[in-house]
Amino acid sequence: MSATVAGIALQLVAIAFFVAMDTTIKLMTADYAVTQLIFARFAFHILFVALLLRVFTGPLPWRSRAPWLQAARSLCLGSANFLFSHALAHVPLADATAVNFASPLFTVALAALWLKERVGTRRWLGVAVGLVGVAVALRPPFLTGGPMPHAALLLPLGTALLYAVYQILTRLLAGVDDPRTTILHTGIAAALVSSVAQPFVWEWPPGMPGWAGLMALGALGAVGHGFLVLAFARAPASLLAPMSYSQLVWAVLASMTVFGDMPDRYTLVGAAIIAAGGVLVALPRRRG
């Protein structure tokens, strides 16, 4: 198996874990503040990753050659999770996921401008097509003839941009730090910042099911981002980004089976247009 194929496979596995984490967060927003869920997600992430690495690889590689870059990456991810979790408290999982699909498009653009990865005309056209799909998924009144969509539907757009920066930083760090170091640092800055709010929002879980849910957030996120780091160490960011579109399949299934939310035509049409743009981006360049 080539490194690129392995990177794509690892990305797809990571996405499945992320959808499971998002589903758990949406379930738990009825009982806990989003800030508490974000803190638990990253605090247990650190514990879970440290335990696994200590057992399977020996001494923990805490020391980073680029600690400020690691902190910026962690804060981007924490902020992205915070916005997306707030959105999930108000809008269906499939709708939020469809709007969040702008992230691979932003990643492609940033990969070209920041990492200087080669992005040709066809890929830029794919980005443009995808953004049209995002506009459809946002349900503007001039398109639907109805009222303004819930303001929370805009939050995943901020998530998309922050997550694109997070992925670019992941790609940059792949050439600087050991992947284990990057996986360890994923939750540190986000956990520290979100801990400041805990004296004001913390609710003690009533029993083991509550604690299990909080710990599951960390475990799912840790495993997902572990696979993501390994994927970006093996394949270009502009190629991996469109693989995120497979997330909609799992998000729609979760919306229907767990929450009873049936995606409407704007969500599905918008997601289809975004996916078409993603296909244009993902197709290999023609060789002369």
C-alpha positions as CSV (number, residue, x, y, z in Angstrom):
1,M,0.0,0.0,0.0
2,S,1.4,3.4,-1.0
3,A,1.8,6.2,1.5
4,T,-0.9,8.2,-0.2
5,V,-3.4,5.4,-0.2
6,A,-2.6,4.8,3.5
7,G,-3.1,8.5,4.2
8,I,-6.5,8.4,2.6
9,A,-7.6,5.3,4.5
10,L,-6.5,6.8,7.8
11,Q,-8.4,10.0,7.0
12,L,-11.6,8.0,6.4
13,V,-11.3,6.1,9.7
14,A,-10.6,9.4,11.5
15,I,-13.9,10.9,10.1
16,A,-16.0,8.0,11.4
17,F,-14.6,8.6,14.9
18,F,-15.4,12.4,14.6
19,V,-19.0,11.7,13.7
20,A,-19.4,9.5,16.7
21,M,-17.9,12.2,18.9
22,D,-20.2,14.9,17.4
23,T,-23.3,12.6,18.0
24,T,-22.2,12.2,21.6
25,I,-21.8,15.9,22.1
26,K,-25.2,16.7,20.7
27,L,-26.8,14.1,23.0
28,M,-25.0,15.6,26.0
29,T,-25.7,19.3,25.3
30,A,-29.2,18.8,26.9
31,D,-27.5,18.2,30.3
32,Y,-24.1,20.0,30.2
33,A,-22.8,23.4,29.2
34,V,-20.8,23.3,25.9
35,T,-17.8,24.7,27.7
36,Q,-17.8,21.7,30.1
37,L,-18.1,19.3,27.2
38,I,-15.2,20.9,25.4
39,F,-13.0,20.8,28.6
40,A,-13.9,17.1,29.2
41,R,-13.3,16.3,25.5
42,F,-9.7,17.6,25.7
43,A,-8.8,16.7,29.3
44,F,-9.7,13.1,28.7
45,H,-8.1,13.2,25.3
46,I,-4.8,14.0,27.0
47,L,-5.2,11.2,29.6
48,F,-6.3,8.7,27.0
49,V,-3.4,9.4,24.5
50,A,-0.8,9.6,27.3
51,L,-1.9,6.2,28.6
52,L,-1.8,4.5,25.2
53,L,1.5,6.0,24.2
54,R,3.1,5.1,27.6
55,V,1.9,1.5,27.3
56,F,2.8,0.9,23.6
57,T,5.7,3.2,22.9
58,G,7.4,3.9,26.2
59,P,8.4,7.3,27.5
60,L,6.1,10.1,26.4
61,P,7.6,12.5,23.8
62,W,6.3,15.7,25.4
63,R,9.0,18.0,24.1
64,S,8.2,19.8,20.9
65,R,10.5,21.7,18.5
66,A,7.7,24.1,17.8
67,P,5.6,24.5,21.1
68,W,3.9,27.7,20.0
69,L,2.8,26.2,16.8
70,Q,1.5,23.2,18.7
71,A,-0.4,25.5,21.0
72,A,-1.9,27.4,18.1
73,R,-3.0,24.1,16.5
74,S,-4.6,23.0,19.7
75,L,-6.5,26.3,20.2
76,C,-7.7,26.2,16.6
77,L,-9.2,22.8,17.2
78,G,-10.7,23.8,20.6
79,S,-12.3,26.9,19.1
80,A,-13.6,24.9,16.1
81,N,-15.2,22.3,18.5
82,F,-16.7,25.1,20.7
83,L,-18.5,26.7,17.7
84,F,-19.6,23.4,16.3
85,S,-20.9,22.1,19.6
86,H,-22.9,25.4,20.1
87,A,-24.4,24.9,16.7
88,L,-25.4,21.3,17.5
89,A,-27.4,22.5,20.5
90,H,-29.7,24.4,18.0
91,V,-29.6,22.7,14.6
92,P,-29.6,19.1,13.3
93,L,-26.3,17.3,13.0
94,A,-26.6,16.7,9.2
95,D,-27.3,20.5,8.6
96,A,-24.3,21.6,10.7
97,T,-22.1,19.0,9.0
98,A,-23.2,20.1,5.5
99,V,-22.2,23.7,6.2
100,N,-19.0,22.5,7.9
101,F,-18.1,21.0,4.5
102,A,-16.6,24.3,3.6
103,S,-13.5,23.2,5.6
104,P,-11.9,21.1,2.9
105,L,-12.4,24.0,0.4
106,F,-10.7,26.3,2.8
107,T,-7.9,23.7,3.4
108,V,-7.2,23.5,-0.4
109,A,-7.0,27.3,-0.6
110,L,-4.7,27.5,2.4
111,A,-2.6,24.7,1.2
112,A,-2.0,26.6,-2.0
113,L,-1.3,30.0,-0.3
114,W,0.4,28.9,2.8
115,L,2.1,25.5,2.1
116,K,2.7,26.4,-1.6
117,E,1.2,23.1,-2.7
118,R,0.4,23.0,-6.4
119,V,-3.4,23.7,-6.9
120,G,-4.4,24.0,-10.6
121,T,-7.3,25.6,-12.3
122,R,-9.5,22.6,-11.9
123,R,-9.1,22.4,-8.2
124,W,-9.8,26.2,-7.8
125,L,-13.0,25.6,-9.9
126,G,-13.8,22.8,-7.4
127,V,-13.4,25.2,-4.5
128,A,-15.8,27.7,-6.2
129,V,-18.4,25.0,-6.9
130,G,-18.2,23.8,-3.3
131,L,-18.8,27.3,-2.0
132,V,-22.0,27.5,-4.1
133,G,-23.1,24.3,-2.3
134,V,-22.3,25.9,1.1
135,A,-24.5,28.8,0.1
136,V,-27.4,26.5,-0.7
137,A,-27.0,24.6,2.6
138,L,-27.2,27.8,4.5
139,R,-30.8,28.3,3.1
140,P,-30.7,32.1,2.3
141,P,-34.2,33.6,2.1
142,F,-33.8,34.7,-1.5
143,L,-33.4,31.0,-2.5
144,T,-35.9,29.4,-0.2
145,G,-38.5,32.2,0.0
146,G,-38.8,31.5,3.7
147,P,-37.5,33.2,6.8
148,M,-33.9,33.6,7.8
149,P,-32.3,30.3,8.9
150,H,-31.3,29.9,12.6
151,A,-28.2,32.0,13.3
152,A,-26.5,28.9,14.8
153,L,-26.3,27.6,11.2
154,L,-23.5,30.1,10.6
155,L,-21.3,28.8,13.4
156,P,-20.1,25.7,11.4
157,L,-18.8,28.1,8.8
158,G,-16.4,29.5,11.5
159,T,-15.7,25.9,12.5
160,A,-14.8,25.1,8.9
161,L,-12.2,28.0,8.7
162,L,-10.6,27.1,12.0
163,Y,-10.5,23.4,11.2
164,A,-8.8,24.2,7.9
165,V,-6.1,26.2,9.7
166,Y,-5.8,23.2,12.2
167,Q,-5.2,20.8,9.3
168,I,-2.6,23.1,7.7
169,L,-0.8,23.3,11.0
170,T,-1.0,19.5,11.3
171,R,0.7,19.2,7.9
172,L,3.4,21.8,8.9
173,L,4.1,20.0,12.1
174,A,4.4,16.6,10.3
175,G,7.9,17.7,9.2
176,V,8.9,19.2,12.6
177,D,7.7,16.9,15.4
178,D,7.3,13.2,15.9
179,P,3.6,12.4,15.2
180,R,3.3,11.1,18.8
181,T,4.3,14.5,20.1
182,T,1.7,16.2,17.9
183,I,-1.0,13.8,19.1
184,L,-0.1,14.5,22.7
185,H,-0.2,18.3,22.2
186,T,-3.5,18.2,20.4
187,G,-5.5,18.7,23.6
188,I,-3.1,20.6,25.9
189,A,-3.7,24.3,25.1
190,A,-7.5,23.7,24.5
191,A,-7.9,22.0,27.9
192,L,-5.9,24.7,29.7
193,V,-8.0,27.5,28.2
194,S,-11.4,25.8,28.7
195,S,-10.5,24.9,32.3
196,V,-10.8,28.6,33.3
197,A,-14.6,28.5,32.8
198,Q,-15.1,25.3,34.8
199,P,-15.7,26.8,38.2
200,F,-18.7,28.6,36.7
201,V,-20.2,25.9,34.5
202,W,-19.2,22.5,35.9
203,E,-22.1,20.1,36.6
204,W,-21.1,16.8,38.4
205,P,-22.3,13.8,36.4
206,P,-25.0,12.0,38.4
207,G,-23.4,8.6,37.9
208,M,-21.2,6.3,35.8
209,P,-23.2,6.9,32.6
210,G,-22.5,10.6,32.8
211,W,-18.8,10.0,33.4
212,A,-18.7,7.4,30.6
213,G,-20.1,10.0,28.2
214,L,-17.6,12.6,29.1
215,M,-14.7,10.1,28.9
216,A,-16.0,8.9,25.5
217,L,-15.6,12.4,24.1
218,G,-11.9,12.3,24.9
219,A,-11.4,8.8,23.7
220,L,-13.2,9.3,20.4
221,G,-11.5,12.6,19.7
222,A,-8.1,11.2,20.7
223,V,-8.3,8.2,18.4
224,G,-9.8,10.3,15.5
225,H,-7.1,12.9,15.7
226,G,-4.4,10.3,16.1
227,F,-5.5,8.8,12.8
228,L,-5.6,12.3,11.3
229,V,-2.0,13.1,12.3
230,L,-0.8,9.9,10.8
231,A,-2.8,10.6,7.6
232,F,-1.3,14.1,7.1
233,A,2.2,12.6,7.6
234,R,1.6,10.4,4.6
235,A,-0.4,12.5,2.0
236,P,-0.8,16.1,0.9
237,A,-3.4,18.3,2.6
238,S,-5.1,19.3,-0.6
239,L,-5.7,15.6,-1.5
240,L,-6.9,14.5,2.0
241,A,-9.3,17.5,2.5
242,P,-12.0,16.2,0.1
243,M,-12.1,12.9,1.9
244,S,-14.0,14.7,4.6
245,Y,-17.2,14.6,2.4
246,S,-17.7,11.0,3.5
247,Q,-18.7,12.5,6.9
248,L,-22.1,13.5,5.5
249,V,-23.2,9.9,5.1
250,W,-22.5,9.1,8.7
251,A,-24.0,12.4,9.9
252,V,-27.2,11.8,8.0
253,L,-27.5,8.3,9.4
254,A,-26.9,9.6,12.9
255,S,-29.4,12.4,12.5
256,M,-32.1,10.0,11.3
257,T,-31.5,7.1,13.7
258,V,-30.4,8.9,16.9
259,F,-32.3,12.2,16.7
260,G,-35.1,11.5,14.2
261,D,-34.0,14.5,12.1
262,M,-34.6,14.0,8.3
263,P,-32.4,16.3,6.2
264,D,-34.4,18.6,3.9
265,R,-33.7,19.2,0.2
266,Y,-31.5,22.2,0.8
267,T,-29.1,20.2,3.0
268,L,-28.9,17.3,0.6
269,V,-28.7,19.5,-2.6
270,G,-26.1,21.8,-1.0
271,A,-24.1,18.8,0.2
272,A,-24.2,17.2,-3.3
273,I,-22.9,20.4,-4.9
274,I,-20.1,20.6,-2.3
275,A,-19.2,17.0,-2.9
276,A,-19.1,17.7,-6.7
277,G,-16.6,20.4,-6.0
278,G,-14.7,18.0,-3.8
279,V,-14.5,15.5,-6.6
280,L,-13.0,18.2,-8.9
281,V,-10.5,18.9,-6.2
282,A,-9.6,15.3,-5.5
283,L,-9.2,14.1,-9.1
284,P,-5.5,13.5,-9.9
285,R,-3.7,16.1,-12.1
286,R,-3.4,15.1,-15.7
287,R,0.1,14.3,-16.8
288,G,1.5,15.5,-20.1
